[in-house]
Amino acid sequence: MSVAGVSDRTVPNLPSRDLDATEGFYARFGFARRFRDDGWMILRRGRLQLEFFPAPDLDPATSASRCTIRVADVDELAASIVAAGVPIADHGFPRLHEVRPQSWGLRAGHLVDPDGNLLTLIEER
């Protein structure tokens, strides 16, 4: 459904210990600022949108924040993340878990950002 050309959608709201650092991290692989003030930040990469709120006391090791990103070309997104210097690893912040076929039938990987937010990257069919 859409109203006046705006499609219905959902957008993740994720915590950030430091909005400047978060913006810099995501900018390295193509996200650009769409809006920012002291209490909110919106970043976009094409049609992908992530929104962040300040959480200066967040402990990345205990964060339970997560979202799913569905894209047509998950390999391109993962490659841009790696090219930005994010290591493929099983621990540490940030890190990327490689894209691979999943038991549930789609290809997916996982990005864990510096704040411990888990972004599941899924190839949309």
The first five atom37 places (N, CA, C, CB, O) and aatype in JSON, in Angstrom:
{
  "aatype": [12, 15, 19, 0, 7, 19, 15, 3, 1, 16, 19, 14, 2, 10, 14, 15, 1, 3, 10, 3, 0, 16, 6, 7, 13, 18, 0, 1, 13, 7, 13, 0, 1, 1, 13, 1, 3, 3, 7, 17, 12, 9, 10, 1, 1, 7, 1, 10, 5, 10, 6, 13, 13, 14, 0, 14, 3, 10, 3, 14, 0, 16, 15, 0, 15, 1, 4, 16, 9, 1, 19, 0, 3, 19, 3, 6, 10, 0, 0, 15, 9, 19, 0, 0, 7, 19, 14, 9, 0, 3, 8, 7, 13, 14, 1, 10, 8, 6, 19, 1, 14, 5, 15, 17, 7, 10, 1, 0, 7, 8, 10, 19, 3, 14, 3, 7, 2, 10, 10, 16, 10, 9, 6, 6, 1],
  "atom_mask": [
    [1, 1, 1, 1, 1],
    [1, 1, 1, 1, 1],
    [1, 1, 1, 1, 1],
    [1, 1, 1, 1, 1],
    [1, 1, 1, 0, 1],
    [1, 1, 1, 1, 1],
    [1, 1, 1, 1, 1],
    [1, 1, 1, 1, 1],
    [1, 1, 1, 1, 1],
    [1, 1, 1, 1, 1],
    [1, 1, 1, 1, 1],
    [1, 1, 1, 1, 1],
    [1, 1, 1, 1, 1],
    [1, 1, 1, 1, 1],
    [1, 1, 1, 1, 1],
    [1, 1, 1, 1, 1],
    [1, 1, 1, 1, 1],
    [1, 1, 1, 1, 1],
    [1, 1, 1, 1, 1],
    [1, 1, 1, 1, 1],
    [1, 1, 1, 1, 1],
    [1, 1, 1, 1, 1],
    [1, 1, 1, 1, 1],
    [1, 1, 1, 0, 1],
    [1, 1, 1, 1, 1],
    [1, 1, 1, 1, 1],
    [1, 1, 1, 1, 1],
    [1, 1, 1, 1, 1],
    [1, 1, 1, 1, 1],
    [1, 1, 1, 0, 1],
    [1, 1, 1, 1, 1],
    [1, 1, 1, 1, 1],
    [1, 1, 1, 1, 1],
    [1, 1, 1, 1, 1],
    [1, 1, 1, 1, 1],
    [1, 1, 1, 1, 1],
    [1, 1, 1, 1, 1],
    [1, 1, 1, 1, 1],
    [1, 1, 1, 0, 1],
    [1, 1, 1, 1, 1],
    [1, 1, 1, 1, 1],
    [1, 1, 1, 1, 1],
    [1, 1, 1, 1, 1],
    [1, 1, 1, 1, 1],
    [1, 1, 1, 1, 1],
    [1, 1, 1, 0, 1],
    [1, 1, 1, 1, 1],
    [1, 1, 1, 1, 1],
    [1, 1, 1, 1, 1],
    [1, 1, 1, 1, 1],
    [1, 1, 1, 1, 1],
    [1, 1, 1, 1, 1],
    [1, 1, 1, 1, 1],
    [1, 1, 1, 1, 1],
    [1, 1, 1, 1, 1],
    [1, 1, 1, 1, 1],
    [1, 1, 1, 1, 1],
    [1, 1, 1, 1, 1],
    [1, 1, 1, 1, 1],
    [1, 1, 1, 1, 1],
    [1, 1, 1, 1, 1],
    [1, 1, 1, 1, 1],
    [1, 1, 1, 1, 1],
    [1, 1, 1, 1, 1],
    [1, 1, 1, 1, 1],
    [1, 1, 1, 1, 1],
    [1, 1, 1, 1, 1],
    [1, 1, 1, 1, 1],
    [1, 1, 1, 1, 1],
    [1, 1, 1, 1, 1],
    [1, 1, 1, 1, 1],
    [1, 1, 1, 1, 1],
    [1, 1, 1, 1, 1],
    [1, 1, 1, 1, 1],
    [1, 1, 1, 1, 1],
    [1, 1, 1, 1, 1],
    [1, 1, 1, 1, 1],
    [1, 1, 1, 1, 1],
    [1, 1, 1, 1, 1],
    [1, 1, 1, 1, 1],
    [1, 1, 1, 1, 1],
    [1, 1, 1, 1, 1],
    [1, 1, 1, 1, 1],
    [1, 1, 1, 1, 1],
    [1, 1, 1, 0, 1],
    [1, 1, 1, 1, 1],
    [1, 1, 1, 1, 1],
    [1, 1, 1, 1, 1],
    [1, 1, 1, 1, 1],
    [1, 1, 1, 1, 1],
    [1, 1, 1, 1, 1],
    [1, 1, 1, 0, 1],
    [1, 1, 1, 1, 1],
    [1, 1, 1, 1, 1],
    [1, 1, 1, 1, 1],
    [1, 1, 1, 1, 1],
    [1, 1, 1, 1, 1],
    [1, 1, 1, 1, 1],
    [1, 1, 1, 1, 1],
    [1, 1, 1, 1, 1],
    [1, 1, 1, 1, 1],
    [1, 1, 1, 1, 1],
    [1, 1, 1, 1, 1],
    [1, 1, 1, 1, 1],
    [1, 1, 1, 0, 1],
    [1, 1, 1, 1, 1],
    [1, 1, 1, 1, 1],
    [1, 1, 1, 1, 1],
    [1, 1, 1, 0, 1],
    [1, 1, 1, 1, 1],
    [1, 1, 1, 1, 1],
    [1, 1, 1, 1, 1],
    [1, 1, 1, 1, 1],
    [1, 1, 1, 1, 1],
    [1, 1, 1, 1, 1],
    [1, 1, 1, 0, 1],
    [1, 1, 1, 1, 1],
    [1, 1, 1, 1, 1],
    [1, 1, 1, 1, 1],
    [1, 1, 1, 1, 1],
    [1, 1, 1, 1, 1],
    [1, 1, 1, 1, 1],
    [1, 1, 1, 1, 1],
    [1, 1, 1, 1, 1],
    [1, 1, 1, 1, 1]
  ],
  "atom_positions": [
    [[0.85, -1.17, 0.0], [0.0, 0.0, 0.0], [0.9, 1.24, 0.0], [-0.97, 0.0, 1.22], [1.96, 1.24, 0.61]],
    [[0.48, 2.25, -0.66], [1.24, 3.49, -0.62], [0.29, 4.67, -0.59], [2.18, 3.6, -1.83], [-0.85, 4.6, -1.05]],
    [[0.78, 5.76, -0.02], [0.03, 6.99, 0.06], [0.9, 8.08, -0.58], [-0.36, 7.35, 1.55], [2.03, 8.31, -0.13]],
    [[0.39, 8.72, -1.59], [1.11, 9.81, -2.27], [2.53, 9.42, -2.64], [1.15, 11.04, -1.38], [3.46, 10.21, -2.49]],
    [[2.7, 8.19, -3.14], [4.0, 7.76, -3.61], [4.95, 7.23, -2.55], [0.0, 0.0, 0.0], [6.08, 6.88, -2.87]],
    [[4.51, 7.16, -1.3], [5.36, 6.65, -0.23], [4.95, 5.22, 0.08], [5.26, 7.54, 1.05], [3.79, 4.96, 0.42]],
    [[5.88, 4.29, -0.04], [5.59, 2.88, 0.22], [5.6, 2.6, 1.72], [6.59, 1.98, -0.5], [6.36, 3.21, 2.47]],
    [[4.75, 1.68, 2.14], [4.8, 1.2, 3.51], [6.13, 0.5, 3.72], [3.59, 0.25, 3.83], [6.63, -0.15, 2.81]],
    [[6.71, 0.62, 4.91], [7.98, -0.04, 5.19], [8.24, -0.05, 6.68], [9.13, 0.65, 4.44], [7.56, 0.63, 7.45]],
    [[9.21, -0.81, 7.07], [9.71, -0.78, 8.44], [11.17, -0.38, 8.38], [9.52, -2.16, 9.15], [11.86, -0.63, 7.39]],
    [[11.64, 0.23, 9.44], [13.02, 0.7, 9.48], [13.6, 0.36, 10.85], [13.1, 2.25, 9.2], [12.99, 0.67, 11.88]],
    [[14.77, -0.28, 10.88], [15.37, -0.6, 12.17], [15.85, 0.65, 12.89], [16.53, -1.56, 11.99], [16.34, 1.6, 12.26]],
    [[15.71, 0.64, 14.2], [16.22, 1.69, 15.09], [17.26, 1.03, 15.97], [15.06, 2.37, 15.95], [16.92, 0.18, 16.8]],
    [[18.51, 1.4, 15.81], [19.61, 0.73, 16.48], [20.35, 1.68, 17.41], [20.57, 0.15, 15.45], [20.43, 2.87, 17.13]],
    [[20.9, 1.17, 18.51], [21.65, 2.01, 19.43], [23.06, 2.3, 18.92], [21.72, 1.36, 20.8], [23.65, 1.51, 18.19]],
    [[23.56, 3.46, 19.31], [24.92, 3.88, 18.95], [25.58, 4.52, 20.16], [24.91, 4.86, 17.75], [25.0, 5.41, 20.79]],
    [[26.77, 4.06, 20.5], [27.51, 4.69, 21.6], [28.0, 6.08, 21.21], [28.69, 3.82, 22.02], [28.15, 6.95, 22.06]],
    [[28.24, 6.27, 19.9], [28.79, 7.54, 19.42], [28.3, 7.73, 17.98], [30.37, 7.57, 19.5], [28.75, 7.03, 17.08]],
    [[27.38, 8.67, 17.77], [26.8, 8.86, 16.44], [27.85, 9.22, 15.4], [25.73, 9.94, 16.48], [27.74, 8.8, 14.25]],
    [[28.89, 10.0, 15.78], [29.96, 10.32, 14.82], [30.67, 9.05, 14.37], [30.97, 11.3, 15.44], [30.9, 8.86, 13.17]],
    [[31.03, 8.19, 15.31], [31.73, 6.94, 14.97], [30.83, 6.03, 14.14], [32.18, 6.21, 16.25], [31.3, 5.4, 13.19]],
    [[29.56, 5.95, 14.49], [28.63, 5.11, 13.73], [28.5, 5.61, 12.3], [27.26, 5.07, 14.41], [28.53, 4.83, 11.36]],
    [[28.34, 6.92, 12.14], [28.23, 7.48, 10.8], [29.5, 7.19, 9.99], [27.98, 9.0, 10.88], [29.4, 6.82, 8.82]],
    [[30.65, 7.35, 10.58], [31.9, 7.08, 9.89], [32.04, 5.63, 9.5], [0.0, 0.0, 0.0], [32.51, 5.32, 8.4]],
    [[31.64, 4.72, 10.38], [31.72, 3.29, 10.09], [30.86, 2.93, 8.88], [31.28, 2.47, 11.31], [31.35, 2.31, 7.94]],
    [[29.61, 3.3, 8.9], [28.69, 2.94, 7.82], [29.0, 3.69, 6.52], [27.26, 3.2, 8.24], [28.71, 3.19, 5.44]],
    [[29.57, 4.89, 6.61], [29.95, 5.64, 5.41], [31.02, 4.9, 4.62], [30.45, 7.05, 5.8], [31.07, 5.03, 3.39]],
    [[31.86, 4.14, 5.29], [32.94, 3.42, 4.6], [32.41, 2.42, 3.57], [33.8, 2.69, 5.62], [33.13, 2.07, 2.64]],
    [[31.18, 1.96, 3.72], [30.61, 1.06, 2.71], [29.3, 1.58, 2.14], [30.4, -0.32, 3.3], [28.38, 0.82, 1.83]],
    [[29.24, 2.91, 2.0], [28.21, 3.49, 1.15], [26.99, 4.1, 1.78], [0.0, 0.0, 0.0], [26.12, 4.6, 1.06]],
    [[26.87, 4.09, 3.1], [25.73, 4.74, 3.73], [26.04, 6.23, 3.89], [25.4, 4.09, 5.11], [27.15, 6.61, 4.26]],
    [[25.06, 7.07, 3.6], [25.23, 8.51, 3.7], [24.16, 9.09, 4.63], [25.17, 9.18, 2.31], [23.06, 8.55, 4.74]],
    [[24.5, 10.18, 5.27], [23.57, 10.83, 6.18], [22.38, 11.4, 5.43], [24.29, 11.94, 6.96], [22.51, 12.09, 4.42]],
    [[21.21, 11.08, 5.95], [19.98, 11.67, 5.43], [19.42, 12.69, 6.42], [18.92, 10.58, 5.13], [18.81, 13.69, 6.04]],
    [[19.64, 12.4, 7.71], [19.19, 13.31, 8.77], [20.07, 13.07, 9.99], [17.68, 13.1, 9.11], [20.53, 11.95, 10.24]],
    [[20.28, 14.15, 10.75], [21.01, 13.99, 12.0], [20.74, 15.18, 12.91], [22.51, 13.84, 11.75], [20.78, 16.33, 12.48]],
    [[20.47, 14.88, 14.18], [20.48, 15.88, 15.23], [21.08, 15.21, 16.46], [19.02, 16.45, 15.52], [21.66, 14.12, 16.34]],
    [[20.98, 15.8, 17.63], [21.62, 15.23, 18.82], [20.99, 13.92, 19.27], [21.58, 16.23, 19.95], [21.62, 13.14, 19.98]],
    [[19.74, 13.67, 18.88], [19.05, 12.5, 19.39], [18.69, 11.46, 18.35], [0.0, 0.0, 0.0], [18.06, 10.45, 18.67]],
    [[19.07, 11.68, 17.09], [18.65, 10.73, 16.04], [19.53, 10.88, 14.82], [17.16, 10.94, 15.67], [20.0, 11.97, 14.5]],
    [[19.75, 9.76, 14.13], [20.5, 9.81, 12.87], [19.88, 8.81, 11.9], [22.0, 9.5, 13.11], [19.56, 7.68, 12.28]],
    [[19.74, 9.23, 10.66], [19.23, 8.36, 9.59], [20.32, 8.27, 8.53], [17.89, 8.91, 8.99], [20.81, 9.28, 8.04]],
    [[20.68, 7.03, 8.18], [21.66, 6.77, 7.13], [21.0, 5.97, 6.03], [22.89, 6.02, 7.69], [20.17, 5.1, 6.29]],
    [[21.38, 6.26, 4.78], [20.81, 5.53, 3.64], [21.9, 5.06, 2.7], [19.82, 6.41, 2.88], [22.94, 5.71, 2.54]],
    [[21.65, 3.92, 2.1], [22.47, 3.36, 1.02], [21.47, 2.84, 0.0], [23.47, 2.21, 1.53], [20.89, 1.77, 0.18]],
    [[21.27, 3.6, -1.07], [20.21, 3.23, -2.02], [18.88, 3.24, -1.3], [0.0, 0.0, 0.0], [18.49, 4.26, -0.73]],
    [[18.18, 2.12, -1.34], [16.88, 2.02, -0.67], [16.98, 1.5, 0.76], [15.96, 1.13, -1.47], [15.98, 1.41, 1.47]],
    [[18.2, 1.15, 1.18], [18.39, 0.69, 2.56], [18.45, 1.88, 3.5], [19.68, -0.16, 2.68], [19.08, 2.89, 3.19]],
    [[17.8, 1.77, 4.62], [17.82, 2.85, 5.6], [18.01, 2.26, 6.99], [16.51, 3.68, 5.54], [17.34, 1.3, 7.37]],
    [[18.93, 2.85, 7.74], [19.17, 2.5, 9.13], [19.02, 3.76, 9.96], [20.59, 1.85, 9.33], [19.45, 4.84, 9.55]],
    [[18.41, 3.63, 11.13], [18.24, 4.77, 12.02], [18.89, 4.44, 13.36], [16.74, 5.14, 12.2], [18.78, 3.32, 13.85]],
    [[19.56, 5.43, 13.93], [20.31, 5.23, 15.17], [19.93, 6.25, 16.21], [21.81, 5.29, 14.9], [19.62, 7.4, 15.89]],
    [[19.95, 5.83, 17.46], [19.72, 6.71, 18.6], [20.9, 6.59, 19.56], [18.37, 6.37, 19.32], [21.54, 5.54, 19.62]],
    [[21.2, 7.66, 20.31], [22.34, 7.62, 21.22], [22.11, 6.64, 22.37], [22.61, 9.01, 21.77], [21.04, 6.61, 22.99]],
    [[23.15, 5.86, 22.65], [23.15, 4.94, 23.78], [24.59, 4.87, 24.3], [22.61, 3.5, 23.37], [25.26, 3.85, 24.13]],
    [[25.07, 5.95, 24.91], [26.47, 6.05, 25.28], [26.96, 4.97, 26.24], [26.73, 7.36, 25.87], [28.16, 4.68, 26.27]],
    [[26.08, 4.38, 27.02], [26.49, 3.36, 27.99], [26.34, 1.94, 27.47], [25.69, 3.51, 29.25], [26.51, 0.98, 28.23]],
    [[26.02, 1.78, 26.19], [25.83, 0.45, 25.59], [27.1, -0.38, 25.7], [25.41, 0.59, 24.12], [28.2, 0.11, 25.45]],
    [[26.94, -1.64, 26.07], [28.05, -2.6, 26.08], [27.89, -3.48, 24.85], [28.07, -3.45, 27.41], [26.97, -4.3, 24.8]],
    [[28.76, -3.34, 23.84], [28.61, -4.14, 22.62], [28.56, -5.64, 22.87], [29.75, -3.83, 21.68], [27.91, -6.37, 22.13]],
    [[29.24, -6.1, 23.89], [29.29, -7.54, 24.18], [27.96, -8.08, 24.68], [30.36, -7.83, 25.19], [27.72, -9.29, 24.61]],
    [[27.1, -7.22, 25.18], [25.8, -7.69, 25.69], [24.62, -7.15, 24.89], [25.65, -7.29, 27.14], [23.47, -7.38, 25.25]],
    [[24.91, -6.44, 23.81], [23.82, -5.87, 23.0], [22.96, -6.99, 22.39], [24.4, -4.98, 21.88], [23.48, -8.0, 21.93]],
    [[21.67, -6.77, 22.41], [20.73, -7.72, 21.79], [20.05, -7.09, 20.58], [19.68, -8.18, 22.81], [19.06, -7.63, 20.07]],
    [[20.56, -5.96, 20.12], [19.93, -5.25, 18.99], [20.29, -5.93, 17.68], [20.37, -3.78, 18.96], [21.44, -6.32, 17.45]],
    [[19.27, -6.07, 16.83], [19.5, -6.74, 15.55], [18.46, -6.31, 14.54], [19.47, -8.26, 15.72], [17.39, -5.81, 14.88]],
    [[18.8, -6.54, 13.27], [17.85, -6.29, 12.19], [18.25, -7.16, 11.0], [17.81, -4.77, 11.81], [19.34, -7.74, 10.97]],
    [[17.37, -7.22, 10.03], [17.62, -7.96, 8.81], [17.65, -7.0, 7.64], [16.55, -9.06, 8.59], [16.8, -6.11, 7.53]],
    [[18.63, -7.18, 6.78], [18.73, -6.4, 5.55], [18.61, -7.38, 4.39], [20.09, -5.59, 5.48], [19.43, -8.29, 4.25]],
    [[17.6, -7.2, 3.57], [17.39, -8.06, 2.4], [17.76, -7.28, 1.15], [15.9, -8.56, 2.31], [17.24, -6.19, 0.9]],
    [[18.68, -7.84, 0.37], [19.16, -7.17, -0.83], [19.22, -8.15, -1.99], [20.54, -6.55, -0.58], [19.33, -9.36, -1.8]],
    [[19.15, -7.61, -3.2], [19.23, -8.44, -4.4], [20.63, -9.02, -4.59], [18.84, -7.63, -5.63], [20.78, -10.13, -5.08]],
    [[21.66, -8.26, -4.19], [23.05, -8.7, -4.39], [23.79, -8.66, -3.06], [23.77, -7.82, -5.44], [24.49, -7.7, -2.76]],
    [[23.63, -9.72, -2.28], [24.26, -9.77, -0.97], [25.78, -9.85, -1.09], [23.75, -10.98, -0.18], [26.5, -9.38, -0.21]],
    [[26.27, -10.43, -2.19], [27.73, -10.51, -2.38], [28.33, -9.12, -2.57], [28.06, -11.4, -3.58], [29.43, -8.85, -2.07]],
    [[27.64, -8.24, -3.28], [28.14, -6.87, -3.47], [28.2, -6.14, -2.15], [27.24, -6.09, -4.46], [29.18, -5.46, -1.86]],
    [[27.16, -6.27, -1.34], [27.14, -5.61, -0.04], [28.25, -6.16, 0.84], [25.78, -5.79, 0.64], [28.98, -5.38, 1.46]],
    [[28.39, -7.46, 0.91], [29.44, -8.07, 1.74], [30.83, -7.65, 1.25], [29.32, -9.6, 1.72], [31.71, -7.36, 2.06]],
    [[31.03, -7.61, -0.06], [32.33, -7.21, -0.62], [32.64, -5.76, -0.26], [32.34, -7.39, -2.14], [33.79, -5.44, 0.03]],
    [[31.65, -4.89, -0.27], [31.89, -3.49, 0.09], [32.22, -3.36, 1.57], [30.67, -2.62, -0.26], [33.0, -2.48, 1.95]],
    [[31.64, -4.2, 2.4], [31.94, -4.18, 3.83], [33.38, -4.63, 4.07], [30.96, -5.09, 4.6], [34.11, -4.02, 4.85]],
    [[33.79, -5.71, 3.4], [35.17, -6.2, 3.52], [36.16, -5.17, 2.97], [35.34, -7.55, 2.78], [37.21, -4.93, 3.57]],
    [[35.83, -4.57, 1.82], [36.7, -3.54, 1.23], [36.86, -2.34, 2.16], [36.14, -3.09, -0.12], [37.86, -1.61, 2.08]],
    [[35.89, -2.12, 3.04], [35.95, -1.02, 4.0], [36.82, -1.37, 5.2], [34.55, -0.65, 4.46], [37.0, -0.55, 6.1]],
    [[37.36, -2.58, 5.22], [38.27, -2.97, 6.29], [37.65, -3.78, 7.41], [0.0, 0.0, 0.0], [38.3, -4.02, 8.42]],
    [[36.4, -4.19, 7.26], [35.76, -5.01, 8.29], [36.25, -6.45, 8.11], [34.18, -4.92, 8.21], [36.09, -7.02, 7.03]],
    [[36.83, -7.03, 9.14], [37.37, -8.38, 8.99], [36.29, -9.46, 8.98], [38.34, -8.66, 10.09], [35.24, -9.33, 9.62]],
    [[36.56, -10.53, 8.25], [35.74, -11.73, 8.35], [36.27, -12.48, 9.57], [35.79, -12.63, 7.02], [37.42, -12.93, 9.59]],
    [[35.42, -12.62, 10.58], [35.87, -13.2, 11.85], [34.69, -13.76, 12.62], [36.61, -12.14, 12.7], [33.53, -13.51, 12.28]],
    [[35.0, -14.54, 13.67], [33.97, -15.11, 14.53], [33.81, -14.35, 15.84], [34.31, -16.54, 14.83], [32.87, -14.61, 16.59]],
    [[34.71, -13.4, 16.11], [34.6, -12.61, 17.33], [35.22, -11.23, 17.1], [35.3, -13.34, 18.52], [35.93, -11.01, 16.12]],
    [[34.93, -10.33, 18.01], [35.43, -8.97, 17.9], [34.39, -8.04, 17.29], [0.0, 0.0, 0.0], [33.38, -8.47, 16.73]],
    [[34.68, -6.75, 17.41], [33.78, -5.71, 16.91], [34.59, -4.71, 16.11], [33.04, -4.99, 18.08], [35.59, -4.21, 16.63]],
    [[34.25, -4.4, 14.9], [33.21, -5.0, 14.07], [33.72, -6.3, 13.44], [32.74, -4.02, 12.97], [34.91, -6.62, 13.52]],
    [[32.8, -7.03, 12.81], [33.17, -8.25, 12.1], [32.08, -8.62, 11.11], [33.42, -9.42, 13.09], [30.93, -8.19, 11.22]],
    [[32.47, -9.43, 10.14], [31.53, -9.95, 9.16], [31.61, -11.47, 9.18], [31.82, -9.39, 7.73], [32.7, -12.03, 9.11]],
    [[30.48, -12.11, 9.27], [30.4, -13.57, 9.1], [30.05, -13.78, 7.63], [29.32, -14.24, 10.08], [29.07, -13.24, 7.14]],
    [[30.86, -14.56, 6.95], [30.74, -14.72, 5.49], [29.33, -15.11, 5.04], [31.72, -15.75, 5.01], [28.6, -15.81, 5.73]],
    [[29.0, -14.63, 3.86], [27.75, -15.01, 3.21], [27.9, -16.45, 2.73], [27.4, -14.05, 2.02], [28.89, -16.82, 2.1]],
    [[26.89, -17.26, 3.05], [26.89, -18.67, 2.62], [25.46, -19.19, 2.58], [27.77, -19.56, 3.57], [24.56, -18.59, 3.17]],
    [[25.24, -20.3, 1.88], [23.9, -20.89, 1.86], [23.49, -21.31, 3.28], [23.85, -22.11, 0.89], [24.28, -21.9, 4.02]],
    [[22.27, -21.01, 3.63], [21.75, -21.35, 4.95], [20.82, -22.56, 4.85], [21.01, -20.15, 5.58], [20.28, -22.84, 3.78]],
    [[20.63, -23.25, 5.95], [19.77, -24.44, 5.97], [18.33, -24.1, 5.61], [19.83, -25.11, 7.34], [17.58, -24.98, 5.19]],
    [[17.93, -22.84, 5.78], [16.56, -22.43, 5.49], [16.39, -21.98, 4.04], [16.16, -21.31, 6.42], [15.33, -21.47, 3.68]],
    [[17.43, -22.18, 3.2], [17.27, -22.04, 1.76], [17.79, -20.79, 1.1], [0.0, 0.0, 0.0], [17.87, -20.74, -0.12]],
    [[18.16, -19.77, 1.85], [18.69, -18.54, 1.25], [20.15, -18.36, 1.63], [17.86, -17.31, 1.67], [20.64, -19.01, 2.56]],
    [[20.84, -17.49, 0.92], [22.22, -17.15, 1.26], [22.21, -15.95, 2.19], [23.06, -16.85, -0.02], [21.48, -14.98, 1.96]],
    [[23.01, -16.02, 3.24], [23.03, -14.94, 4.22], [24.39, -14.87, 4.91], [21.92, -15.12, 5.25], [25.13, -15.85, 4.97]],
    [[24.68, -13.69, 5.42], [25.85, -13.45, 6.26], [25.41, -12.52, 7.39], [0.0, 0.0, 0.0], [24.25, -12.15, 7.48]],
    [[26.36, -12.17, 8.23], [26.02, -11.32, 9.37], [27.11, -10.27, 9.57], [25.85, -12.17, 10.66], [28.29, -10.59, 9.59]],
    [[26.69, -9.04, 9.72], [27.57, -7.95, 10.08], [27.3, -7.62, 11.54], [27.36, -6.71, 9.16], [26.15, -7.41, 11.94]],
    [[28.36, -7.57, 12.33], [28.26, -7.08, 13.71], [29.02, -5.77, 13.73], [28.83, -8.13, 14.78], [30.23, -5.74, 13.49]],
    [[28.32, -4.68, 14.02], [28.96, -3.37, 13.95], [29.72, -3.06, 15.25], [27.9, -2.28, 13.69], [29.68, -3.86, 16.18]],
    [[30.41, -1.93, 15.32], [31.2, -1.62, 16.52], [30.39, -1.54, 17.82], [31.91, -0.33, 16.31], [30.96, -1.65, 18.9]],
    [[29.08, -1.35, 17.72], [28.23, -1.27, 18.9], [27.57, -2.61, 19.25], [27.17, -0.23, 18.69], [26.75, -2.67, 20.16]],
    [[27.93, -3.66, 18.52], [27.36, -4.98, 18.8], [26.03, -5.23, 18.13], [0.0, 0.0, 0.0], [25.41, -6.26, 18.38]],
    [[25.56, -4.3, 17.28], [24.31, -4.52, 16.53], [24.55, -5.61, 15.49], [23.82, -3.2, 15.86], [25.53, -5.56, 14.75]],
    [[23.66, -6.58, 15.45], [23.75, -7.69, 14.49], [22.83, -7.39, 13.31], [23.37, -9.05, 15.16], [21.61, -7.28, 13.47]],
    [[23.43, -7.27, 12.13], [22.66, -7.05, 10.9], [22.78, -8.29, 10.05], [23.17, -5.78, 10.13], [23.85, -8.59, 9.52]],
    [[21.69, -9.02, 9.9], [21.68, -10.22, 9.07], [21.47, -9.77, 7.62], [20.55, -11.23, 9.53], [20.48, -9.11, 7.3]],
    [[22.4, -10.14, 6.76], [22.38, -9.75, 5.36], [21.86, -10.93, 4.55], [23.79, -9.3, 4.86], [22.52, -11.96, 4.47]],
    [[20.7, -10.8, 3.96], [20.04, -11.9, 3.26], [19.86, -11.56, 1.79], [18.69, -12.24, 3.9], [19.43, -10.45, 1.44]],
    [[20.19, -12.53, 0.93], [19.96, -12.35, -0.49], [18.49, -12.58, -0.79], [20.85, -13.31, -1.32], [17.97, -13.67, -0.58]],
    [[17.85, -11.54, -1.27], [16.42, -11.61, -1.62], [16.27, -12.25, -2.97], [15.76, -10.2, -1.61], [17.01, -11.92, -3.9]],
    [[15.34, -13.14, -3.1], [15.09, -13.79, -4.39], [13.89, -13.2, -5.03], [14.92, -15.28, -4.23], [13.51, -13.62, -6.13]]
  ]
}
